[in-house]
């Protein structure tokens, strides 16, 4: 019986050793080092660096306000020749009802072949042969009226719908008898076409020839709405 008691006691102590053995684990839970926690590192963050970024000044931002304001278009005819080309005024715009009703001005040159240039910007609205000689071109300006240049041999590439600029080469003078360029101005009012005097000044009473079809015109009168000839060009003597 003493032997049995000893065996029971041994089992009791043996079981106690297994329950007490996990106690060393407490040493691992109590050993978090304070050196691993970055308590002082936030003081080294670059909080002041954004102040070094240059901010745009007010003098550089309004760049659009420095663009020049576009000037309004000033329409008006200039000579249809290169600068220095000799010419003289021939037949003028007729103002009498019983006249032959010449609806433009003829600018005479010394010979055929003289270069002809556009007297104003615009879009070609008609180009074709002139029964009186050479070809003719009608150009609509940005200001709502048109001009015609006749008796020329047109330059290649000209066609209806194309845009021409003042001074652009249009062709050469081509008239069989008396070399000249016929220049006229056309205006449009209420669906009607009128030829007006190129040299008439704004506010003057103008003779205007109304186009009635088949190459015919009839006289019509009224105030000139604008001048069509730019300053610095030859006026009537």
C-alpha positions as CSV (number, residue, x, y, z in Angstrom):
1,X,0.0,0.0,0.0
2,X,2.9,2.2,0.7
3,X,4.1,1.5,-2.8
4,X,0.7,2.4,-4.3
5,X,0.7,5.7,-2.5
6,X,4.1,6.6,-3.8
7,X,3.0,5.8,-7.4
8,X,-0.1,8.1,-6.9
9,X,2.1,10.8,-5.5
10,X,4.5,10.5,-8.5
11,X,1.6,10.9,-10.9
12,X,0.4,13.9,-9.0
13,X,3.8,15.6,-9.2
14,X,4.2,14.6,-12.8
15,X,1.0,16.3,-13.7
16,X,2.0,19.4,-11.9
17,X,5.2,19.7,-13.9
18,X,3.2,19.8,-17.2
19,X,0.9,22.5,-15.9
20,X,3.6,24.7,-14.5
21,X,5.9,24.4,-17.6
22,X,4.1,27.2,-19.7
23,X,4.9,29.8,-17.1
24,X,8.1,30.9,-18.9
25,X,6.0,32.4,-21.7
26,X,5.3,35.4,-19.6
27,X,8.8,36.6,-20.3
28,X,8.0,37.0,-24.0
29,X,4.9,39.2,-23.4
30,X,6.7,41.5,-21.1
31,X,9.6,42.2,-23.4
32,X,8.4,44.7,-26.1
33,X,11.3,47.0,-26.5
34,X,10.6,50.7,-26.6
35,X,13.4,51.3,-29.1
36,X,11.4,49.8,-32.0
37,X,8.6,52.3,-31.7
38,X,9.3,55.4,-33.9
39,X,8.1,57.9,-31.3
40,X,10.7,60.6,-32.3
41,X,10.7,60.1,-36.1
42,X,7.6,62.3,-37.0
43,X,9.8,65.3,-36.1
44,X,11.9,64.6,-39.1
45,X,9.1,64.8,-41.7
46,X,9.6,67.5,-44.3
47,X,6.7,69.7,-43.4
48,X,8.3,72.9,-44.5
49,X,9.2,71.8,-48.0
50,X,5.9,72.9,-49.7
51,X,6.8,76.5,-48.9
52,X,9.7,76.2,-51.3
53,X,7.3,75.6,-54.3
54,X,7.1,78.9,-56.3
55,X,3.5,80.2,-56.6
56,X,2.6,81.9,-60.0
57,X,2.5,85.6,-59.7
58,X,-0.4,87.7,-61.0
59,X,1.7,89.3,-63.6
60,X,2.2,86.0,-65.6
61,X,-1.3,84.6,-65.5
62,X,-3.4,87.1,-67.6
63,X,-1.5,86.3,-70.9
64,X,-4.7,86.5,-72.9
65,X,-5.2,90.2,-72.1
66,X,-1.9,91.0,-73.8
67,X,-3.2,89.9,-77.2
68,X,-3.9,92.9,-79.6
69,X,-7.4,93.7,-80.4
70,X,-8.1,92.9,-84.1
71,X,-8.7,96.0,-86.2
72,X,-11.9,96.1,-88.3
73,X,-11.6,95.3,-91.9
74,X,-11.4,98.5,-94.1
75,X,-12.6,97.6,-97.6
76,X,-11.6,99.6,-100.7
77,X,-10.1,99.1,-104.1
78,X,-6.5,99.7,-104.9
79,X,-4.9,99.6,-108.4
80,X,-5.0,96.2,-110.1
81,X,-1.4,96.5,-111.2
82,X,2.0,96.1,-109.7
83,X,3.5,99.2,-108.0
84,X,5.0,101.5,-110.6
85,X,3.1,100.2,-113.6
86,X,2.3,103.1,-115.9
87,X,-1.4,103.5,-116.8
88,X,-3.9,106.2,-117.5
89,X,-7.7,106.4,-117.1
90,X,-9.7,105.8,-120.2
91,X,-13.5,105.5,-120.4
92,X,-15.2,106.3,-117.1
93,X,-18.4,105.4,-115.4
94,X,-21.3,106.8,-117.4
95,X,-23.7,109.0,-115.5
96,X,-26.1,110.0,-118.3
97,X,-29.1,107.9,-119.2
98,X,-28.6,108.4,-122.9
99,X,-24.9,107.3,-122.7
100,X,-23.6,104.0,-123.8
101,X,-23.9,103.0,-120.2
102,X,-20.4,102.1,-119.3
103,X,-20.6,100.6,-115.8
104,X,-17.0,100.8,-114.7
105,X,-13.7,102.5,-115.4
106,X,-11.0,101.5,-117.9
107,X,-7.4,101.6,-116.9
108,X,-5.2,101.7,-120.0
109,X,-1.7,100.3,-120.1
110,X,1.0,100.3,-122.8
111,X,0.7,96.7,-124.0
112,X,-0.9,93.4,-123.4
113,X,0.9,91.1,-121.0
114,X,1.0,93.6,-118.1
115,X,0.5,91.8,-114.8
116,X,-2.9,92.2,-113.1
117,X,-3.3,91.8,-109.3
118,X,-6.4,91.6,-107.0
119,X,-7.3,95.1,-105.9
120,X,-9.0,93.8,-102.7
121,X,-9.5,90.6,-100.7
122,X,-12.5,88.4,-101.5
123,X,-13.9,85.1,-102.8
124,X,-14.3,84.5,-106.6
125,X,-18.0,84.2,-107.4
126,X,-17.7,84.1,-111.2
127,X,-14.9,83.6,-113.7
128,X,-15.4,83.2,-117.4
129,X,-14.7,84.5,-120.9
130,X,-15.7,88.1,-121.7
131,X,-17.4,88.5,-125.1
132,X,-15.7,91.9,-125.5
133,X,-12.2,90.3,-125.1
134,X,-10.2,88.2,-122.6
135,X,-11.7,86.8,-119.4
136,X,-13.5,88.4,-116.5
137,X,-13.5,87.7,-112.7
138,X,-16.1,88.8,-110.1
139,X,-14.9,88.8,-106.5
140,X,-17.1,89.2,-103.4
141,X,-15.4,91.2,-100.7
142,X,-15.8,90.7,-96.9
143,X,-17.7,94.0,-96.7
144,X,-20.7,92.7,-98.8
145,X,-20.0,94.2,-102.2
146,X,-18.2,92.8,-105.3
147,X,-15.8,94.0,-107.9
148,X,-15.1,92.9,-111.4
149,X,-11.8,92.7,-113.3
150,X,-12.1,92.2,-117.0
151,X,-10.0,91.8,-120.2
152,X,-7.3,89.6,-118.7
153,X,-5.7,86.2,-119.4
154,X,-6.4,84.5,-116.0
155,X,-3.7,82.8,-114.0
156,X,-3.8,79.0,-113.7
157,X,-5.7,77.7,-110.6
158,X,-8.3,80.5,-110.3
159,X,-11.8,79.1,-109.9
160,X,-15.2,80.0,-108.4
161,X,-15.1,79.7,-104.6
162,X,-11.4,80.3,-104.2
163,X,-10.2,83.2,-102.0
164,X,-7.8,85.9,-103.3
165,X,-5.9,88.5,-101.4
166,X,-5.1,92.1,-102.3
167,X,-2.0,92.1,-104.5
168,X,-2.4,88.5,-105.5
169,X,-1.5,87.7,-109.1
170,X,-4.6,87.3,-111.2
171,X,-3.2,87.2,-114.7
172,X,-2.2,89.6,-117.5
173,X,-3.9,92.2,-119.6
174,X,-5.5,90.7,-122.7
175,X,-7.5,92.9,-125.0
176,X,-7.1,92.9,-128.8
177,X,-7.6,96.5,-129.6
178,X,-6.7,98.9,-126.8
179,X,-4.9,97.1,-123.9
180,X,-6.7,97.9,-120.7
181,X,-8.4,96.5,-117.6
182,X,-12.1,97.2,-117.0
183,X,-12.8,97.6,-113.2
184,X,-16.2,97.9,-111.7
185,X,-18.1,97.6,-108.4
186,X,-21.4,95.8,-107.8
187,X,-23.7,96.1,-104.9
188,X,-26.7,94.0,-103.9
189,X,-29.9,95.5,-102.5
190,X,-33.2,93.6,-102.0
191,X,-32.2,91.0,-104.5
192,X,-31.2,93.4,-107.2
193,X,-27.7,94.1,-108.6
194,X,-26.4,97.6,-109.2
195,X,-23.2,98.9,-110.7
196,X,-21.9,102.0,-108.9
197,X,-19.2,104.6,-109.6
198,X,-15.9,103.4,-108.1
199,X,-14.8,107.0,-107.4
200,X,-18.0,108.2,-105.8
201,X,-17.6,109.2,-102.2
202,X,-19.9,108.4,-99.3
203,X,-22.9,110.7,-99.0
204,X,-22.8,111.8,-102.6
205,X,-25.8,111.3,-105.0
206,X,-24.8,108.5,-107.3
207,X,-26.0,107.3,-110.6
208,X,-26.4,103.5,-110.2
209,X,-27.0,101.2,-113.1
210,X,-29.5,98.4,-112.3
211,X,-28.8,95.1,-114.0
212,X,-32.0,93.9,-115.7
213,X,-30.7,90.8,-117.4
214,X,-29.2,89.8,-120.7
215,X,-26.4,92.3,-120.4
216,X,-28.7,95.3,-120.0
217,X,-28.9,98.0,-117.3
218,X,-31.2,100.8,-116.6
219,X,-30.4,104.0,-114.6
220,X,-31.2,104.3,-110.9
221,X,-30.3,107.0,-108.5
222,X,-29.5,107.2,-104.8
223,X,-27.0,108.2,-102.2
224,X,-23.6,106.5,-102.2
225,X,-23.6,104.2,-99.2
226,X,-19.8,104.1,-99.0
227,X,-16.6,105.0,-100.8
228,X,-15.0,102.1,-102.7
229,X,-11.7,103.7,-103.6
230,X,-9.0,103.8,-100.9
231,X,-7.1,107.0,-100.3
232,X,-3.8,107.4,-102.0
233,X,-5.0,106.0,-105.3
234,X,-5.7,108.2,-108.3
235,X,-9.0,110.1,-108.3
236,X,-10.8,111.6,-111.2
237,X,-9.0,114.7,-112.4
